[in-house]
Amino acid sequence: MLVKEEIYGQIVNVLKGAKFPIKTPEELFNALPDGPNTTCKSGDVVLKASDAGKVLSADDFPFESAEDVASTIVNKAGL
């Protein structure tokens, strides 16, 4: 499995129970099990939510689904 697909799946999984839409970075961090310390790993690639927060902008919000969040983060992080 490609790193991008694995990280995407992990993001979708950790946001399974989240309430959407998510309108702010704070709401996104609050929806994650370990907040900004939530970590996704694939091989040597480690992506913390706090790192993902650095690539998101106000224009990315609101998110309507976990898949929306995952797609935006993996694309903006260059995975």
N, CA, C and O atoms as a MOPAC input file, in Angstrom:
PM7 MOZYME 1SCF
protein

 N      0.85400 1    -1.18700 1     0.00000 1
 C      0.00000 1     0.00000 1     0.00000 1
 C      0.89300 1     1.24200 1     0.00000 1
 O      1.90900 1     1.29500 1     0.69300 1
 N      0.50700 1     2.19800 1    -0.76200 1
 C      1.26200 1     3.44500 1    -0.81800 1
 C      1.11600 1     4.23300 1     0.47900 1
 O      0.10100 1     4.14100 1     1.16900 1
 N      2.15300 1     5.00900 1     0.79600 1
 C      2.14500 1     5.83400 1     2.00600 1
 C      0.92000 1     6.74000 1     2.01400 1
 O      0.23100 1     6.85600 1     3.02700 1
 N      0.65500 1     7.37600 1     0.88700 1
 C     -0.47500 1     8.30600 1     0.79800 1
 C     -1.79100 1     7.60400 1     1.14500 1
 O     -2.60700 1     8.14500 1     1.89000 1
 N     -1.99300 1     6.40200 1     0.60400 1
 C     -3.23100 1     5.66300 1     0.86200 1
 C     -3.32600 1     5.23000 1     2.32300 1
 O     -4.40000 1     5.27100 1     2.92300 1
 N     -2.20000 1     4.81700 1     2.88400 1
 C     -2.19800 1     4.36200 1     4.27700 1
 C     -2.49000 1     5.51100 1     5.23900 1
 O     -3.29500 1     5.36300 1     6.15800 1
 N     -1.84000 1     6.65000 1     5.03000 1
 C     -2.08200 1     7.82600 1     5.88400 1
 C     -3.52700 1     8.29600 1     5.71400 1
 O     -4.19400 1     8.63000 1     6.69400 1
 N     -4.00700 1     8.32100 1     4.46800 1
 C     -5.39800 1     8.71000 1     4.18700 1
 C     -6.35100 1     7.83500 1     5.00900 1
 O     -7.25000 1     8.34800 1     5.67500 1
 N     -6.15300 1     6.52700 1     4.96000 1
 C     -7.01600 1     5.59600 1     5.68900 1
 C     -6.96500 1     5.80200 1     7.18900 1
 O     -7.98800 1     5.70700 1     7.86800 1
 N     -5.78400 1     6.08300 1     7.70900 1
 C     -5.64200 1     6.31700 1     9.14200 1
 C     -6.38200 1     7.58400 1     9.57200 1
 O     -7.02200 1     7.60800 1    10.62200 1
 N     -6.29000 1     8.63500 1     8.75400 1
 C     -6.99100 1     9.88900 1     9.07300 1
 C     -8.49900 1     9.65600 1     9.07300 1
 O     -9.19900 1    10.08900 1     9.98900 1
 N     -8.99400 1     8.97200 1     8.04600 1
 C    -10.42900 1     8.67600 1     7.97400 1
 C    -10.85000 1     7.87500 1     9.20800 1
 O    -11.89400 1     8.14600 1     9.80100 1
 N    -10.04400 1     6.89800 1     9.58800 1
 C    -10.36600 1     6.04800 1    10.73200 1
 C    -10.42400 1     6.83300 1    12.04400 1
 O    -11.35300 1     6.64900 1    12.83000 1
 N     -9.44700 1     7.70400 1    12.28800 1
 C     -9.45200 1     8.44900 1    13.56500 1
 C    -10.58600 1     9.47200 1    13.62500 1
 O    -10.97400 1     9.90500 1    14.71000 1
 N    -11.11200 1     9.85400 1    12.47600 1
 C    -12.21100 1    10.83400 1    12.45500 1
 C    -13.58200 1    10.17400 1    12.27300 1
 O    -14.57700 1    10.85000 1    12.01200 1
 N    -13.61900 1     8.85100 1    12.41300 1
 C    -14.85400 1     8.10000 1    12.20500 1
 C    -16.03900 1     8.62900 1    13.00100 1
 O    -17.14300 1     8.73900 1    12.46600 1
 N    -15.82800 1     8.95800 1    14.26600 1
 C    -16.92800 1     9.40800 1    15.10900 1
 C    -17.08200 1    10.91600 1    15.20000 1
 O    -17.88300 1    11.41100 1    15.99200 1
 N    -16.32400 1    11.64700 1    14.39800 1
 C    -16.34600 1    13.11400 1    14.47400 1
 C    -17.66200 1    13.67500 1    13.94500 1
 O    -18.31700 1    13.08900 1    13.08400 1
 N    -18.01800 1    14.81900 1    14.48800 1
 C    -19.22400 1    15.52800 1    14.06800 1
 C    -18.84000 1    16.53600 1    12.98800 1
 O    -17.96200 1    17.37100 1    13.20200 1
 N    -19.48900 1    16.46100 1    11.84100 1
 C    -19.21300 1    17.37800 1    10.72900 1
 C    -20.41500 1    18.26100 1    10.50000 1
 O    -21.53200 1    17.85500 1    10.82200 1
 N    -20.23500 1    19.46000 1     9.95200 1
 C    -18.98300 1    20.01500 1     9.43600 1
 C    -18.03300 1    20.45500 1    10.55400 1
 O    -18.45200 1    20.82300 1    11.65200 1
 N    -16.74600 1    20.40300 1    10.23100 1
 C    -15.70000 1    20.92300 1    11.10800 1
 C    -15.28700 1    22.25700 1    10.51000 1
 O    -14.81900 1    22.32900 1     9.37400 1
 N    -15.47000 1    23.31700 1    11.30000 1
 C    -15.32800 1    24.67200 1    10.76300 1
 C    -14.01200 1    25.36000 1    11.08100 1
 O    -13.67200 1    26.34700 1    10.42900 1
 N    -13.25800 1    24.87200 1    12.06500 1
 C    -12.02300 1    25.55000 1    12.47500 1
 C    -10.93600 1    24.52600 1    12.80600 1
 O    -11.23900 1    23.36000 1    13.05700 1
 N     -9.66900 1    24.96000 1    12.80800 1
 C     -8.60200 1    24.04800 1    13.23300 1
 C     -8.82500 1    23.52500 1    14.65500 1
 O     -8.52200 1    22.36800 1    14.94400 1
 N     -9.34600 1    24.36000 1    15.52900 1
 C     -9.60500 1    23.93600 1    16.90300 1
 C    -10.63100 1    22.80400 1    16.94000 1
 O    -10.47200 1    21.84000 1    17.68800 1
 N    -11.67800 1    22.92500 1    16.13500 1
 C    -12.68300 1    21.85400 1    16.06700 1
 C    -12.05700 1    20.57400 1    15.53600 1
 O    -12.38800 1    19.48100 1    15.99600 1
 N    -11.15100 1    20.70400 1    14.56700 1
 C    -10.48100 1    19.53400 1    14.00200 1
 C     -9.62200 1    18.85600 1    15.06700 1
 O     -9.69700 1    17.63900 1    15.23300 1
 N     -8.81500 1    19.61900 1    15.78400 1
 C     -7.98500 1    19.04200 1    16.84900 1
 C     -8.85400 1    18.38800 1    17.92300 1
 O     -8.51200 1    17.32000 1    18.43000 1
 N     -9.96600 1    19.01700 1    18.26900 1
 C    -10.85800 1    18.46300 1    19.28900 1
 C    -11.52300 1    17.16400 1    18.84100 1
 O    -11.91800 1    16.34900 1    19.67500 1
 N    -11.64900 1    16.96900 1    17.52800 1
 C    -12.26900 1    15.75500 1    16.99300 1
 C    -11.30800 1    14.56700 1    16.98000 1
 O    -11.73500 1    13.42500 1    16.80900 1
 N    -10.02600 1    14.82800 1    17.15700 1
 C     -9.01600 1    13.77200 1    17.11600 1
 C     -8.81300 1    13.16400 1    18.49600 1
 O     -8.89700 1    13.87500 1    19.49700 1
 N     -8.54700 1    11.86000 1    18.56900 1
 C     -8.43200 1    11.19700 1    19.86900 1
 C     -7.34300 1    11.76600 1    20.77200 1
 O     -7.53700 1    11.84700 1    21.98500 1
 N     -6.21300 1    12.15800 1    20.21600 1
 C     -5.12900 1    12.74200 1    21.01300 1
 C     -4.87300 1    14.19100 1    20.62900 1
 O     -3.77200 1    14.70800 1    20.81500 1
 N     -5.90600 1    14.84500 1    20.08700 1
 C     -5.77500 1    16.25200 1    19.69700 1
 C     -4.61400 1    16.44600 1    18.74500 1
 O     -4.41400 1    15.62900 1    17.84700 1
 N     -3.83600 1    17.51900 1    18.92100 1
 C     -2.73500 1    17.80600 1    18.00900 1
 C     -1.61400 1    16.76600 1    18.07200 1
 O     -0.73800 1    16.75400 1    17.20700 1
 N     -1.63000 1    15.89800 1    19.07900 1
 C     -0.60900 1    14.85200 1    19.18700 1
 C     -1.00400 1    13.56200 1    18.47600 1
 O     -0.22700 1    12.60800 1    18.46300 1
 N     -2.20300 1    13.51400 1    17.88100 1
 C     -2.62200 1    12.34300 1    17.12000 1
 C     -1.61600 1    12.13400 1    15.99200 1
 O     -1.26800 1    13.07100 1    15.27300 1
 N     -1.15600 1    10.89700 1    15.84800 1
 C     -0.09200 1    10.60300 1    14.89500 1
 C     -0.50100 1     9.48900 1    13.94300 1
 O     -1.06600 1     8.47900 1    14.36300 1
 N     -0.21200 1     9.67600 1    12.65600 1
 C     -0.39300 1     8.65100 1    11.63300 1
 C      0.99600 1     8.25200 1    11.14500 1
 O      1.87500 1     9.10000 1    10.99300 1
 N      1.19000 1     6.94400 1    10.89700 1
 C      2.50100 1     6.45400 1    10.48000 1
 C      2.34900 1     5.49500 1     9.31500 1
 O      1.40300 1     4.71100 1     9.24800 1
 N      3.30400 1     5.57700 1     8.39800 1
 C      3.39500 1     4.62100 1     7.30300 1
 C      4.86500 1     4.49600 1     6.94500 1
 O      5.45600 1     5.43300 1     6.40900 1
 N      5.46400 1     3.34200 1     7.23800 1
 C      6.89200 1     3.17300 1     6.99700 1
 C      7.67700 1     4.19500 1     7.79300 1
 O      7.52600 1     4.29500 1     9.01100 1
 N      8.51600 1     4.95400 1     7.10500 1
 C      9.32500 1     5.98000 1     7.75900 1
 C      8.60700 1     7.31800 1     7.89400 1
 O      9.13200 1     8.24500 1     8.50900 1
 N      7.41000 1     7.42200 1     7.32300 1
 C      6.66600 1     8.68700 1     7.34200 1
 C      5.81800 1     8.77000 1     8.59800 1
 O      5.01800 1     7.87900 1     8.88600 1
 N      6.00300 1     9.84600 1     9.33700 1
 C      5.21700 1    10.11000 1    10.55000 1
 C      4.57200 1    11.47700 1    10.37400 1
 O      5.25300 1    12.47000 1    10.11800 1
 N      3.25900 1    11.51300 1    10.51300 1
 C      2.52100 1    12.76400 1    10.34900 1
 C      1.69300 1    13.00900 1    11.60100 1
 O      0.73300 1    12.28900 1    11.87500 1
 N      2.07400 1    14.03300 1    12.35900 1
 C      1.30400 1    14.42200 1    13.54300 1
 C      0.24100 1    15.43200 1    13.12000 1
 O      0.42700 1    16.19200 1    12.17000 1
 N     -0.85500 1    15.42600 1    13.83200 1
 C     -1.92300 1    16.37900 1    13.52900 1
 C     -1.41800 1    17.80900 1    13.61700 1
 O     -1.84600 1    18.66600 1    12.84400 1
 N     -0.51600 1    18.07200 1    14.54700 1
 C      0.02500 1    19.43300 1    14.66300 1
 C      0.80500 1    19.81800 1    13.40400 1
 O      0.80900 1    20.98600 1    13.01600 1
 N      1.47500 1    18.83700 1    12.75500 1
 C      2.17100 1    19.10400 1    11.49300 1
 C      1.16300 1    19.35600 1    10.37800 1
 O      1.34600 1    20.25000 1     9.55100 1
 N      0.10800 1    18.56400 1    10.36500 1
 C     -0.92800 1    18.74200 1     9.34500 1
 C     -1.57300 1    20.10800 1     9.48900 1
 O     -1.93300 1    20.73700 1     8.49400 1
 N     -1.72000 1    20.56800 1    10.72000 1
 C     -2.29400 1    21.88800 1    10.96700 1
 C     -1.49700 1    22.99900 1    10.33300 1
 O     -2.03800 1    24.06200 1    10.02800 1
 N     -0.20300 1    22.76200 1    10.13100 1
 C      0.65500 1    23.78100 1     9.51900 1
 C      0.40500 1    23.93200 1     8.02700 1
 O      0.70000 1    24.98500 1     7.46100 1
 N     -0.13300 1    22.90200 1     7.37400 1
 C     -0.36800 1    22.98400 1     5.92500 1
 C     -1.78700 1    23.41800 1     5.58300 1
 O     -2.08700 1    23.73200 1     4.43000 1
 N     -2.65900 1    23.43500 1     6.58600 1
 C     -4.04400 1    23.85000 1     6.33200 1
 C     -4.18200 1    25.35800 1     6.45500 1
 O     -3.48600 1    26.00600 1     7.23800 1
 N     -5.10000 1    25.90000 1     5.66100 1
 C     -5.38500 1    27.33000 1     5.74500 1
 C     -6.87000 1    27.52000 1     6.01900 1
 O     -7.65100 1    26.57100 1     5.95300 1
 N     -7.24300 1    28.73700 1     6.32300 1
 C     -8.65500 1    29.04500 1     6.60000 1
 C     -9.54400 1    28.68600 1     5.41400 1
 O    -10.71500 1    28.35000 1     5.58900 1
 N     -8.98500 1    28.75700 1     4.20500 1
 C     -9.75500 1    28.43400 1     3.00600 1
 C    -10.12000 1    26.95400 1     2.90000 1
 O    -11.02000 1    26.59200 1     2.14300 1
 N     -9.42500 1    26.09400 1     3.65700 1
 C     -9.71000 1    24.65700 1     3.61700 1
 C    -10.96400 1    24.29000 1     4.40800 1
 O    -11.52600 1    23.21100 1     4.21900 1
 N    -11.39300 1    25.16400 1     5.27300 1
 C    -12.55500 1    24.90700 1     6.11800 1
 C    -13.79700 1    25.50200 1     5.50400 1
 O    -13.69100 1    26.48600 1     4.77100 1
 N    -14.97400 1    24.95400 1     5.76600 1
 C    -15.25600 1    23.80900 1     6.63100 1
 C    -15.00000 1    22.48600 1     5.90800 1
 O    -15.02800 1    22.41400 1     4.68000 1
 N    -14.75000 1    21.44800 1     6.69800 1
 C    -14.65500 1    20.08900 1     6.18300 1
 C    -16.00200 1    19.43300 1     6.38800 1
 O    -16.61600 1    19.56700 1     7.44700 1
 N    -16.46400 1    18.71700 1     5.36500 1
 C    -17.78400 1    18.09100 1     5.42100 1
 C    -17.73600 1    16.61200 1     5.77700 1
 O    -18.76500 1    16.02200 1     6.10500 1
 N    -16.53500 1    15.99600 1     5.71600 1
 C    -16.42000 1    14.56300 1     6.00900 1
 C    -14.97800 1    14.21700 1     6.36200 1
 O    -14.05900 1    15.00000 1     6.12600 1
 N    -14.80100 1    13.03200 1     6.93100 1
 C    -13.46000 1    12.54900 1     7.25000 1
 C    -12.63300 1    12.39300 1     5.97300 1
 O    -11.43200 1    12.66300 1     5.96700 1
 N    -13.27600 1    11.95900 1     4.90700 1
 C    -12.58600 1    11.79400 1     3.63000 1
 C    -12.10300 1    13.13700 1     3.08700 1
 O    -11.03100 1    13.22300 1     2.48800 1
 N    -12.89000 1    14.17000 1     3.29800 1
 C    -12.53200 1    15.53000 1     2.89100 1
 C    -11.27000 1    15.98900 1     3.63300 1
 O    -10.35800 1    16.55900 1     3.03500 1
 N    -11.23700 1    15.73100 1     4.93900 1
 C    -10.06200 1    16.09100 1     5.74900 1
 C     -8.84500 1    15.31600 1     5.25300 1
 O     -7.78800 1    15.89900 1     5.01300 1
 N     -8.99500 1    14.00800 1     5.10100 1
 C     -7.87700 1    13.15200 1     4.69700 1
 C     -7.32700 1    13.54500 1     3.33000 1
 O     -6.11100 1    13.63300 1     3.15900 1
 N     -8.18700 1    13.77900 1     2.37300 1
 C     -7.74400 1    14.16200 1     1.02700 1
 C     -6.96300 1    15.46800 1     1.05800 1
 O     -5.90600 1    15.58200 1     0.43600 1
 N     -7.47700 1    16.44000 1     1.77400 1
 C     -6.82500 1    17.74800 1     1.84200 1
 C     -5.45600 1    17.64000 1     2.50700 1
 O     -4.48100 1    18.21500 1     2.02100 1
 N     -5.38000 1    16.91300 1     3.60800 1
 C     -4.09400 1    16.82000 1     4.33100 1
 C     -3.05800 1    16.05400 1     3.51100 1
 O     -1.92400 1    16.51900 1     3.39100 1
 N     -3.40500 1    14.89400 1     2.94200 1
 C     -2.39300 1    14.13500 1     2.20600 1
 C     -1.93500 1    14.88500 1     0.95900 1
 O     -0.76800 1    14.78800 1     0.58000 1
 N     -2.82000 1    15.62000 1     0.32500 1
 C     -2.42900 1    16.38200 1    -0.85900 1
 C     -1.56700 1    17.57900 1    -0.49500 1
 O     -0.55900 1    17.83700 1    -1.15300 1
 N     -1.94500 1    18.31200 1     0.54200 1
 C     -1.17400 1    19.49300 1     0.93200 1
 C      0.15700 1    19.13200 1     1.58500 1
 O      1.11000 1    19.90900 1     1.52700 1
 N      0.22400 1    17.95100 1     2.20900 1
 C      1.47300 1    17.51300 1     2.85400 1
 C      2.43600 1    16.92000 1     1.82200 1
 O      3.58000 1    16.60500 1     2.15000 1
 N      1.97700 1    16.76900 1     0.58600 1
 C      2.84200 1    16.26200 1    -0.46500 1
 C      3.13500 1    14.77300 1    -0.36400 1
 O      4.19600 1    14.31600 1    -0.79000 1
 N      2.20600 1    14.02100 1     0.19200 1
 C      2.42000 1    12.56400 1     0.32000 1
 C      2.10500 1    11.85500 1    -0.97300 1
 O      2.22700 1    10.63300 1    -1.05200 1

